[in-house]
Amino acid sequence: MRGIVYHCGPCPYLPDREFHAFHPLDHMQQAIRYRALMDSRFRRSGGHLYRPMCPGCEACQPIRVDVQAFRPRDDQRRSAKRNRDLVVQWQPRGLDDERLTLFTRYQLGIHQRSIDEDPAAFLVEDGGIPGGELHARDRQGRLLAVSVCDQVGDALSSVYCYYDPDCPRRSLGTFMVLSELAHCRATAARWLYLGFLVRGCAKMDYKARYRPHEVLEAGAWVRYG
């Protein structure tokens, strides 16, 4: 596969490390093969595919949840119960004023940062990979959460989730993963891919809470739970 390895600056997950990523050159062909590429540590960011290639480090390990075998933990059950008033629907990708306002509030409230780049570059652009979004709304029709997803072959891949930062009791991040799993069951998808599990990174550890799951370690899927 032809491509270029880029030095992308400091690692976004682990301290005192640098992040390097391989970007394939033939994007259109790779988009067609994306389902298989996910099993080779590839992910997408907007319209670009990449694979971490950091010297001496393989901490970014793909993780996928077995949809039919999944059983929620007590805290996940509580999240589902607290959000049973919400209506979740599948929608096309997009970034209208409603979604942009929610995304901006999420970035400020959860990550304490303002938007300095066009968010459509990674929320809407998809590189030709099919998918959509799950929208969660309350009884008044107010948009509380959005999960951007790819839907390829026998799998749903979670790309990005943003939600109302003023509803901490709802645990909307947890609820949207549960909603992704429900969408998998409704569409007969076998796997929910949650991106990379990075052990030792607090903001990525939550993915291991959804069991049973499999982690790609040294080129082989290892089952946990």
N, C-alpha and C positions, 0 to 999 in steps of 0.2 A: 504494500500500500504506500503510495507516494504521499509525502507530507513534510511538515516543518515542525521542529520543536522550538517553542517560544519560552523565554524566561518571562514569567508573568509577575515578578515582584515577590513581596513577602507572602508566605503561606497564609491563606485565610482561616486555617483551622488550627495549626499548631505553632507555638512560639519558636522564634529563632531558627526558622527554616525558610527556604525559598521555594516557590512553586513554579514548576515547569510543566508544559502541556504540549502534547503532539496534536497537530491540526492536519487532517487529511486535505489534500488539494482537490480531489474529485468529489465535491460536495453532493452533487445530484445523485451520483451512483451510490454514495454512502447512505443517503437518506433512504433509498430503497431497501438497503440492507440493515437498517438501524436496529431492528429486532435482534438480529444476530450480533451486532456490534455491542449491544448492551451487555452481552455475556463475555465481552472482551474488554471491559472497563471503560467503554465509551459512554459519554453523556453529551447532551447538547446544551448550549447556552445561546438562546435566540436562534439564529439561522446557522450557527457554527457548531460542528462536532469537535470534540476534544477527548483526549485520554491523558490523565496525569502521568508524567514521566519524570519524576523528581529523583535525582541521583541518590541512591542509598535509602530510598523511602518508598514503601508501598502501603502507607497508612490508609489511603482512600480505597476502601473495599466496597464494591457494589453489594447492596442488600435487597432481598425480595421477600415478600410475605406470601405464604401459601394461603390463598384465599379461602378455599373450602375447609382447610384444617384450622384456620384462625379461631381463637377463642379469646374474647376480651377479658382484660384484667378488671379488678374491682373499680379502679379509678376510671377506666375507660367506660365501664358501664354507667358510672355516675355522670360522666360527661354526656353520654347519649341521653340519659334521663333528663338532665338539665336543659338539653337542647331539643327536646321532643316537640316543642312548639314551632321549630324552624321548618321551612319548606326548602328542600334541596332539589335543584333542577340542573340538567345538562344544557349548556349554552355554547354558541360559537365563541372562539377567541376574539378578544377585542379590548379596547381601552377608551371607553367613553368617559364623560365627565364624572359619572357616578363611581366608576371603578378607579379612575385616577385619583379622586378625592379620598377614597378608602385606602388606596395604596400609599398615598402621601402621608395620611394619618398613621398608618401602620409603621412606615419607616421612621417617623418621628417618635412615635409612642413606644415601639418595641426595640428599635435599633438605635434610637437617638441620633439619627442622621437625616439630613435633607436630601432631596433628589437633585443631583448635579448632572445627570445624563438622561436621555430620553428613555423612559422605562419600556416603551413599545419595542425597543430593540431586543429585549429578551422575554417580554411577556406576550407579545403578539407574533413577532417573526418566528417561523417554525422550521425553515429549511426544507419545506415540503413534507414534513412528517405529520401525519394526521392526528387529530385530537380535538380538544375543546376545553371547557371549563365547567366546574361545579360551582353553582351559586347558592348560598344559604341566605334566606330572607326570613325576617320575623313576620308576625301577623299583620303588621302595618305595611309590609312590603319593603321594609328597609333592608338594604344589602349589608350583611354582617361579615361575610367571608367569601373568598374566591380561591379555588384550587385550579391551577392551570395543569393540564394533563396531556400526555401523548397516549394514543390508543393504537397499539401496533401488535398484530398477530394475536397471540394468546395472553397478552399482557397490557396492563395499564401502567404508565410511568408517571409518577408525580414530579412535576417540573418546578413549581413554585406555589406557595400558599401565602396569602395575606388576609388580614382580618381586622376587625374593630378592636383597637387596643383598650377601649374603655369598657370592655366586657370580660374582665379577667375571670370571673366566677364561672363563665360558660366553658372555659378551656377550649376555645374554638380551634386551636391547632390540632388538638386531639380529636375533636369532633370531625374535622375535615378529613383526617386520615380514615376514620371510621366510615365517612361518607364515600371516600374513594373505594374502600373495600366493598361497601354496599353496591356501588356502581359496577365493580368487577363481577359481583355475583349476578347482577341483573343482565350483564352482557356476556356472561359465561367466560370471563377472563380467568385464567388459572393463577396468574401472578400479579402482585402489585409491587412494582419496583419503586423504592424510596430514595434512589440516588446512592450516595456514598455514606457508609458508616465509617466514622473516623474515631477510633477508640482514643480516649483521652481528651476529646473535644466536647465540652458540655453541650454546645448547641447542636451537636449531631448525635449524641448518645440516645436521644429519645427514640430513635428508629428501632433500637433493639427491644423496645417495650412491646412490640407487636409480634406475637409468637403464635405458631412456629414460623421461623424465618430461616432463610439461607444466606450465607455470606460467601462471596467469591474470594477464596484464599489460595494463593499460589496456583491460580488457574482452575481450581475445582470448587464446586459449590459444597459448602459444609453446613449441615442442618443444626439449628439450635431450637430447643424448646419443644 
